[in-house]
């Protein structure tokens, strides 16, 4: 595998990935994040250049701090030939199966290939299937910022609240991951009169709008559209696709993002979490 670091190569790869949207969304977003400062310390690999069969992004190996940390240890993949992906999975240059990780992608065959290797190695696999939604233009909020609220970036001091309300959070590793997002990537929240967030959205290292939440007392007022609109305008200005992933059964979130201009995309947006049984889950 070749690690692409040249800005010209990354731009050329970005153009190639754009031609295969929406299947390339998580990989394209990661490549663009790497090319624009790389705040999450990821790297981009291809099996050959410039004609590639598989693109693989991962956390730099030297950044692995905790073998349990599947939050930070994010991988994405896009392949033109499924055989090339299966070959990578079984080789020494693919995922480090001794550490917990999550891998995201939008192609049929991804889940089956990872499941087969995880089963052969006796590893735990948790599968999450999301609906990908893409906004062709910056989201258009249905409401203005209500009186008494103020639009602002999420502060590191808000991370304990974010961690406590995140369904996959509530531990020290998730808190560290969220802190890294807040410090290194765009975010938006609506602050109440006492300076406490009442609604927020973040951008993750895949360039994906994520971790959106509105506290129960403020729901039903269209506030999520305000934060999504602010972040969408920033992503659009930087050339990023504006996309998110929502669980299909999460009807309120599905309704909220569609109301501001997001359109459902074909296929499944997979998040696959692999954990060695010898590594305690958080």
C-alpha positions in Angstrom: 0.0 0.0 0.0 1.1 3.5 -0.8 0.6 6.4 1.6 -0.5 9.6 -0.2 0.9 12.8 1.3 1.5 15.0 -1.8 -1.2 17.7 -2.0 -1.5 17.2 -5.8 -2.1 13.4 -5.3 -4.8 14.1 -2.7 -6.5 16.5 -5.0 -6.5 14.1 -7.8 -7.8 11.3 -5.6 -10.5 13.7 -4.3 -11.7 14.3 -7.9 -11.8 10.6 -8.6 -13.8 9.9 -5.5 -16.3 12.7 -6.3 -17.1 10.9 -9.6 -18.4 7.9 -7.6 -20.6 9.6 -5.0 -22.5 8.7 -2.9 -20.7 5.4 -2.4 -17.4 7.3 -1.6 -18.9 9.7 1.0 -17.0 8.6 4.1 -13.7 8.1 2.2 -14.0 11.4 0.3 -14.7 13.3 3.5 -11.7 11.8 5.2 -9.4 12.5 2.3 -10.5 16.1 2.2 -10.0 16.4 6.0 -6.5 15.0 5.7 -5.7 17.4 2.8 -7.0 20.4 4.8 -4.9 20.3 7.8 -5.4 16.7 9.0 -6.6 17.6 12.5 -7.4 14.0 13.4 -4.0 12.5 12.3 -5.4 10.2 9.7 -3.5 8.9 6.6 -4.7 7.9 3.1 -3.5 4.7 1.4 -4.0 3.2 -2.0 -3.0 -0.1 -3.5 -1.5 1.6 -6.5 -1.3 5.0 -8.0 -2.7 6.7 -10.0 -4.9 3.7 -11.0 -6.1 2.3 -7.7 -8.4 -0.6 -6.8 -8.9 0.3 -3.2 -8.6 3.4 -1.0 -8.1 2.9 2.7 -7.9 5.6 5.4 -6.9 5.0 9.0 -5.6 6.7 12.1 -1.8 7.0 11.9 -0.4 3.9 13.8 1.8 6.1 16.0 -1.4 7.8 17.3 -2.8 4.6 18.7 -3.0 5.4 22.4 -5.3 2.7 23.9 -6.1 -0.7 22.3 -9.8 -0.3 23.5 -10.3 3.0 21.7 -12.5 2.3 18.7 -13.8 5.9 18.8 -10.6 7.5 17.7 -9.3 4.4 15.7 -11.5 5.2 12.7 -11.0 3.6 9.3 -12.8 4.1 6.0 -12.7 2.2 2.7 -13.8 2.5 -0.9 -12.9 -0.2 -3.5 -13.4 -0.7 -7.2 -12.7 -4.4 -6.9 -14.0 -6.3 -3.9 -11.2 -8.8 -4.2 -8.7 -6.0 -3.6 -10.5 -5.1 -0.4 -10.6 -8.7 0.8 -6.9 -9.1 0.1 -6.2 -6.0 2.1 -8.3 -7.2 5.0 -6.3 -10.4 5.2 -2.9 -8.8 4.8 -0.4 -7.1 7.0 -1.2 -3.6 5.7 -4.9 -3.6 6.5 -6.6 -3.1 9.9 -4.7 -4.0 13.1 -7.0 -6.7 14.4 -5.3 -6.7 17.8 -6.9 -3.3 18.5 -10.5 -2.2 18.7 -11.5 -0.2 15.6 -14.4 1.0 13.6 -14.6 1.0 9.9 -17.1 2.9 7.8 -18.1 2.6 4.2 -21.1 2.5 1.9 -20.6 -0.5 -0.4 -22.2 -3.9 -0.6 -19.7 -6.5 0.4 -18.0 -4.4 3.0 -19.9 -5.9 5.9 -19.7 -9.5 4.7 -15.9 -9.2 4.2 -15.2 -7.8 7.6 -17.6 -10.2 9.3 -15.8 -13.2 7.7 -12.4 -12.1 8.9 -13.7 -11.2 12.4 -15.3 -14.6 12.7 -12.2 -16.4 11.6 -10.1 -14.5 14.1 -12.7 -14.9 16.9 -13.4 -11.2 17.2 -16.5 -9.4 18.3 -18.3 -7.4 15.5 -21.0 -4.9 16.2 -22.8 -3.7 13.1 -24.7 -0.4 12.7 -26.6 0.4 9.5 -27.3 4.1 8.9 -29.3 5.9 6.2 -26.9 8.3 4.4 -28.4 11.7 3.6 -26.8 14.4 1.4 -27.7 18.0 1.1 -27.0 19.4 -2.4 -26.8 22.9 -0.9 -26.3 24.3 2.5 -29.2 23.3 4.8 -31.9 25.9 5.1 -33.2 26.2 8.7 -36.9 26.6 9.1 -36.5 29.1 11.9 -34.2 31.9 12.9 -32.2 31.9 16.1 -34.9 32.3 18.8 -34.7 35.2 21.2 -32.6 34.4 24.2 -30.4 31.9 22.3 -27.0 32.5 20.7 -25.2 30.6 17.9 -21.6 29.7 18.8 -19.0 26.9 18.4 -19.1 24.1 20.9 -16.6 24.8 23.7 -14.4 22.1 25.3 -16.2 22.9 28.5 -19.4 21.5 27.0 -17.8 18.1 26.3 -19.1 16.5 29.6 -22.7 17.4 28.5 -22.1 16.0 25.0 -20.6 12.8 26.4 -23.4 12.3 28.9 -26.1 12.6 26.2 -24.5 10.6 23.5 -25.9 7.1 23.2 -22.4 5.6 22.4 -20.7 7.8 25.0 -20.5 8.1 28.8 -16.9 6.9 29.3 -13.4 8.4 29.3 -12.5 7.3 25.7 -15.7 8.8 24.2 -15.0 12.0 26.1 -11.5 12.2 24.7 -12.8 11.6 21.2 -15.5 14.3 21.5 -12.9 16.7 22.9 -10.7 16.1 19.9 -13.6 16.9 17.5 -14.5 20.1 19.4 -10.9 21.3 19.4 -9.9 20.3 15.8 -13.1 20.4 13.6 -16.0 22.7 13.0 -19.0 22.6 15.4 -22.1 24.7 16.2 -24.4 25.0 19.1 -27.2 27.2 20.4 -26.4 28.5 23.9 -29.2 29.3 26.3 -29.4 32.3 28.6 -27.0 30.8 31.1 -24.4 29.8 28.4 -25.4 26.1 28.4 -25.9 24.4 25.1 -29.5 23.4 24.2 -28.8 22.1 20.7 -25.6 21.2 18.9 -24.0 19.5 15.9 -20.4 18.5 15.2 -18.3 17.4 12.2 -16.2 14.3 12.5 -12.9 13.3 10.8 -15.0 11.8 7.9 -16.4 15.2 7.1 -19.7 13.9 8.3 -22.3 16.0 10.3 -22.6 14.0 13.5 -23.4 13.9 17.2 -26.4 16.2 16.8 -28.6 16.5 19.8 -31.2 18.8 21.3 -32.1 18.7 25.0 -35.6 17.5 25.5 -37.0 20.7 26.8 -36.1 22.5 23.6 -37.2 19.9 21.0 -39.8 20.5 18.4 -38.7 24.0 17.6 -36.4 23.4 14.6 -33.2 24.2 16.5 -31.2 21.4 14.9 -31.7 23.0 11.6 -30.0 26.1 12.8 -26.8 24.3 13.8 -26.9 22.1 10.7 -27.3 25.3 8.6 -24.3 27.0 10.2 -22.1 23.9 9.7 -23.4 23.2 6.3 -22.4 26.7 5.1 -18.9 26.2 6.4 -18.5 22.8 4.8 -19.9 24.1 1.5 -17.4 27.0 1.6 -14.6 24.5 2.0 -15.8 22.3 -0.9 -17.0 19.4 1.3 -20.1 17.3 0.6 -22.7 18.0 3.2 -23.9 14.7 4.5 -24.9 12.8 7.6 -25.9 9.3 8.7 -29.1 8.6 10.6 -30.4 5.3 12.0 -33.4 4.4 9.8 -35.7 4.0 12.8 -34.8 7.4 14.3 -37.9 9.1 12.9 -37.4 12.5 14.6 -33.9 12.9 13.3 -34.9 11.7 9.8 -37.7 14.2 9.8 -35.5 17.0 11.0 -32.7 16.6 8.5 -35.0 16.1 5.5 -36.9 19.3 6.5 -33.8 21.4 6.0 -32.9 19.9 2.6 -31.1 16.5 3.1 -32.0 13.8 0.6 -31.7 10.1 1.3 -29.0 8.3 -0.6 -29.1 4.7 -2.0 -27.2 2.0 -0.2 -26.3 1.5 3.5 -23.9 3.6 5.5 -22.1 1.0 7.6 -20.3 1.5 10.8 -18.6 -1.8 11.9 -17.0 -1.9 15.3 -14.5 -4.7 15.8 -13.2 -5.6 19.2 -10.8 -8.4 20.3 -12.3 -10.3 23.1 -9.0 -10.0 25.0 -9.5 -6.2 25.0 -12.1 -5.1 27.5 -14.9 -3.0 26.1 -15.4 0.4 27.6 
